[in-house]
Amino acid sequence: MNASVTAGGSTLVVAKATKVLLLTKLGRYDTSTGWNSQPLQTELPR
């Protein structure tokens, strides 16, 4: 099973993925002082 990701404008479509990891701008570029550095994680139903 191959997952696919398509982006267009403000829409992001993820298909056939068992897990999706979302990184916020804060989580990717800023330092971790004063906030929870755990990335946002969304697990799709199996």
Backbone atoms as SQL, in Angstrom:
CREATE TABLE atoms (id INTEGER PRIMARY KEY, chain TEXT, resi INTEGER, resn TEXT, atom TEXT, x REAL, y REAL, z REAL);
INSERT INTO atoms VALUES
  (1, 'A', 1, 'MET', 'N', 0.845, -1.168, 0.000),
  (2, 'A', 1, 'MET', 'CA', 0.000, 0.000, 0.000),
  (3, 'A', 1, 'MET', 'C', 0.896, 1.239, 0.000),
  (4, 'A', 2, 'ASN', 'N', 0.747, 2.094, -0.987),
  (5, 'A', 2, 'ASN', 'CA', 1.513, 3.328, -1.071),
  (6, 'A', 2, 'ASN', 'C', 0.642, 4.505, -0.666),
  (7, 'A', 3, 'ALA', 'N', 1.144, 5.288, 0.270),
  (8, 'A', 3, 'ALA', 'CA', 0.432, 6.493, 0.694),
  (9, 'A', 3, 'ALA', 'C', 0.699, 7.605, -0.309),
  (10, 'A', 4, 'SER', 'N', -0.224, 8.555, -0.381),
  (11, 'A', 4, 'SER', 'CA', -0.020, 9.708, -1.255),
  (12, 'A', 4, 'SER', 'C', -0.473, 10.971, -0.545),
  (13, 'A', 5, 'VAL', 'N', 0.189, 12.073, -0.895),
  (14, 'A', 5, 'VAL', 'CA', -0.143, 13.384, -0.340),
  (15, 'A', 5, 'VAL', 'C', -0.281, 14.354, -1.495),
  (16, 'A', 6, 'THR', 'N', -1.371, 15.105, -1.505),
  (17, 'A', 6, 'THR', 'CA', -1.614, 16.114, -2.534),
  (18, 'A', 6, 'THR', 'C', -1.929, 17.432, -1.842),
  (19, 'A', 7, 'ALA', 'N', -1.311, 18.508, -2.310),
  (20, 'A', 7, 'ALA', 'CA', -1.572, 19.834, -1.740),
  (21, 'A', 7, 'ALA', 'C', -2.033, 20.769, -2.841),
  (22, 'A', 8, 'GLY', 'N', -3.069, 21.542, -2.539),
  (23, 'A', 8, 'GLY', 'CA', -3.570, 22.533, -3.477),
  (24, 'A', 8, 'GLY', 'C', -4.198, 23.686, -2.717),
  (25, 'A', 9, 'GLY', 'N', -3.585, 24.859, -2.792),
  (26, 'A', 9, 'GLY', 'CA', -4.106, 26.003, -2.043),
  (27, 'A', 9, 'GLY', 'C', -4.030, 25.737, -0.556),
  (28, 'A', 10, 'SER', 'N', -5.152, 25.814, 0.132),
  (29, 'A', 10, 'SER', 'CA', -5.171, 25.571, 1.579),
  (30, 'A', 10, 'SER', 'C', -5.628, 24.159, 1.921),
  (31, 'A', 11, 'THR', 'N', -5.682, 23.272, 0.924),
  (32, 'A', 11, 'THR', 'CA', -6.165, 21.909, 1.136),
  (33, 'A', 11, 'THR', 'C', -5.019, 20.913, 1.050),
  (34, 'A', 12, 'LEU', 'N', -4.958, 20.017, 2.014),
  (35, 'A', 12, 'LEU', 'CA', -3.977, 18.943, 2.041),
  (36, 'A', 12, 'LEU', 'C', -4.743, 17.630, 2.109),
  (37, 'A', 13, 'VAL', 'N', -4.517, 16.745, 1.148),
  (38, 'A', 13, 'VAL', 'CA', -5.205, 15.459, 1.105),
  (39, 'A', 13, 'VAL', 'C', -4.178, 14.355, 1.316),
  (40, 'A', 14, 'VAL', 'N', -4.427, 13.493, 2.305),
  (41, 'A', 14, 'VAL', 'CA', -3.564, 12.355, 2.589),
  (42, 'A', 14, 'VAL', 'C', -4.397, 11.101, 2.372),
  (43, 'A', 15, 'ALA', 'N', -3.904, 10.191, 1.536),
  (44, 'A', 15, 'ALA', 'CA', -4.648, 8.967, 1.231),
  (45, 'A', 15, 'ALA', 'C', -3.795, 7.737, 1.530),
  (46, 'A', 16, 'LYS', 'N', -4.439, 6.701, 2.028),
  (47, 'A', 16, 'LYS', 'CA', -3.829, 5.398, 2.286),
  (48, 'A', 16, 'LYS', 'C', -2.657, 5.449, 3.258),
  (49, 'A', 17, 'ALA', 'N', -2.702, 6.369, 4.212),
  (50, 'A', 17, 'ALA', 'CA', -1.647, 6.464, 5.220),
  (51, 'A', 17, 'ALA', 'C', -2.146, 5.873, 6.529),
  (52, 'A', 18, 'THR', 'N', -1.308, 5.105, 7.215),
  (53, 'A', 18, 'THR', 'CA', -1.707, 4.563, 8.510),
  (54, 'A', 18, 'THR', 'C', -1.472, 5.565, 9.623),
  (55, 'A', 19, 'LYS', 'N', -0.531, 6.493, 9.420),
  (56, 'A', 19, 'LYS', 'CA', -0.266, 7.547, 10.404),
  (57, 'A', 19, 'LYS', 'C', 0.057, 8.839, 9.679),
  (58, 'A', 20, 'VAL', 'N', -0.294, 9.961, 10.324),
  (59, 'A', 20, 'VAL', 'CA', 0.020, 11.287, 9.791),
  (60, 'A', 20, 'VAL', 'C', 0.667, 12.080, 10.916),
  (61, 'A', 21, 'LEU', 'N', 1.825, 12.659, 10.660),
  (62, 'A', 21, 'LEU', 'CA', 2.529, 13.484, 11.637),
  (63, 'A', 21, 'LEU', 'C', 2.460, 14.932, 11.180),
  (64, 'A', 22, 'LEU', 'N', 1.846, 15.781, 12.010),
  (65, 'A', 22, 'LEU', 'CA', 1.720, 17.198, 11.681),
  (66, 'A', 22, 'LEU', 'C', 2.708, 17.995, 12.512),
  (67, 'A', 23, 'LEU', 'N', 3.500, 18.827, 11.863),
  (68, 'A', 23, 'LEU', 'CA', 4.426, 19.708, 12.566),
  (69, 'A', 23, 'LEU', 'C', 3.957, 21.140, 12.380),
  (70, 'A', 24, 'THR', 'N', 3.753, 21.828, 13.478),
  (71, 'A', 24, 'THR', 'CA', 3.357, 23.232, 13.390),
  (72, 'A', 24, 'THR', 'C', 4.577, 24.076, 13.058),
  (73, 'A', 25, 'LYS', 'N', 4.357, 25.299, 12.630),
  (74, 'A', 25, 'LYS', 'CA', 5.481, 26.204, 12.371),
  (75, 'A', 25, 'LYS', 'C', 6.313, 26.360, 13.638),
  (76, 'A', 26, 'LEU', 'N', 5.638, 26.508, 14.779),
  (77, 'A', 26, 'LEU', 'CA', 6.339, 26.626, 16.047),
  (78, 'A', 26, 'LEU', 'C', 7.196, 25.390, 16.304),
  (79, 'A', 27, 'GLY', 'N', 6.647, 24.222, 16.030),
  (80, 'A', 27, 'GLY', 'CA', 7.365, 22.983, 16.260),
  (81, 'A', 27, 'GLY', 'C', 8.546, 22.784, 15.328),
  (82, 'A', 28, 'ARG', 'N', 8.520, 23.385, 14.159),
  (83, 'A', 28, 'ARG', 'CA', 9.597, 23.189, 13.193),
  (84, 'A', 28, 'ARG', 'C', 10.710, 24.217, 13.305),
  (85, 'A', 29, 'TYR', 'N', 10.372, 25.469, 13.605),
  (86, 'A', 29, 'TYR', 'CA', 11.352, 26.535, 13.449),
  (87, 'A', 29, 'TYR', 'C', 11.764, 27.249, 14.729),
  (88, 'A', 30, 'ASP', 'N', 10.961, 27.209, 15.763),
  (89, 'A', 30, 'ASP', 'CA', 11.260, 27.974, 16.963),
  (90, 'A', 30, 'ASP', 'C', 11.886, 27.094, 18.041),
  (91, 'A', 31, 'THR', 'N', 12.457, 27.722, 19.048),
  (92, 'A', 31, 'THR', 'CA', 13.049, 26.974, 20.150),
  (93, 'A', 31, 'THR', 'C', 11.948, 26.429, 21.054),
  (94, 'A', 32, 'SER', 'N', 12.289, 25.475, 21.885),
  (95, 'A', 32, 'SER', 'CA', 11.273, 24.777, 22.678),
  (96, 'A', 32, 'SER', 'C', 11.086, 25.351, 24.076),
  (97, 'A', 33, 'THR', 'N', 11.560, 26.545, 24.365),
  (98, 'A', 33, 'THR', 'CA', 11.362, 27.100, 25.703),
  (99, 'A', 33, 'THR', 'C', 9.939, 27.622, 25.858),
  (100, 'A', 34, 'GLY', 'N', 9.271, 27.203, 26.921),
  (101, 'A', 34, 'GLY', 'CA', 7.949, 27.729, 27.229),
  (102, 'A', 34, 'GLY', 'C', 6.792, 27.060, 26.526),
  (103, 'A', 35, 'TRP', 'N', 7.005, 26.022, 25.750),
  (104, 'A', 35, 'TRP', 'CA', 5.895, 25.318, 25.113),
  (105, 'A', 35, 'TRP', 'C', 6.226, 23.841, 25.038),
  (106, 'A', 36, 'ASN', 'N', 5.218, 23.024, 24.877),
  (107, 'A', 36, 'ASN', 'CA', 5.381, 21.582, 24.773),
  (108, 'A', 36, 'ASN', 'C', 5.951, 21.255, 23.404),
  (109, 'A', 37, 'SER', 'N', 7.138, 20.703, 23.353),
  (110, 'A', 37, 'SER', 'CA', 7.803, 20.458, 22.073),
  (111, 'A', 37, 'SER', 'C', 7.352, 19.174, 21.380),
  (112, 'A', 38, 'GLN', 'N', 6.406, 18.455, 21.981),
  (113, 'A', 38, 'GLN', 'CA', 5.893, 17.253, 21.318),
  (114, 'A', 38, 'GLN', 'C', 5.162, 17.655, 20.034),
  (115, 'A', 39, 'PRO', 'N', 5.478, 17.047, 18.888),
  (116, 'A', 39, 'PRO', 'CA', 4.740, 17.384, 17.665),
  (117, 'A', 39, 'PRO', 'C', 3.295, 16.902, 17.759),
  (118, 'A', 40, 'LEU', 'N', 2.440, 17.571, 17.035),
  (119, 'A', 40, 'LEU', 'CA', 1.049, 17.129, 16.976),
  (120, 'A', 40, 'LEU', 'C', 1.001, 15.835, 16.182),
  (121, 'A', 41, 'GLN', 'N', 0.322, 14.832, 16.710),
  (122, 'A', 41, 'GLN', 'CA', 0.230, 13.550, 16.015),
  (123, 'A', 41, 'GLN', 'C', -1.234, 13.152, 15.888),
  (124, 'A', 42, 'THR', 'N', -1.600, 12.773, 14.689),
  (125, 'A', 42, 'THR', 'CA', -2.943, 12.290, 14.435),
  (126, 'A', 42, 'THR', 'C', -2.823, 10.912, 13.818),
  (127, 'A', 43, 'GLU', 'N', -3.412, 9.928, 14.456),
  (128, 'A', 43, 'GLU', 'CA', -3.390, 8.579, 13.911),
  (129, 'A', 43, 'GLU', 'C', -4.733, 8.303, 13.260),
  (130, 'A', 44, 'LEU', 'N', -4.684, 7.952, 11.994),
  (131, 'A', 44, 'LEU', 'CA', -5.909, 7.663, 11.257),
  (132, 'A', 44, 'LEU', 'C', -6.464, 6.309, 11.672),
  (133, 'A', 45, 'PRO', 'N', -7.785, 6.117, 11.582),
  (134, 'A', 45, 'PRO', 'CA', -8.372, 4.810, 11.910),
  (135, 'A', 45, 'PRO', 'C', -7.780, 3.714, 11.031),
  (136, 'A', 46, 'ARG', 'N', -7.603, 2.561, 11.602),
  (137, 'A', 46, 'ARG', 'CA', -7.022, 1.441, 10.834),
  (138, 'A', 46, 'ARG', 'C', -8.094, 0.600, 10.216);
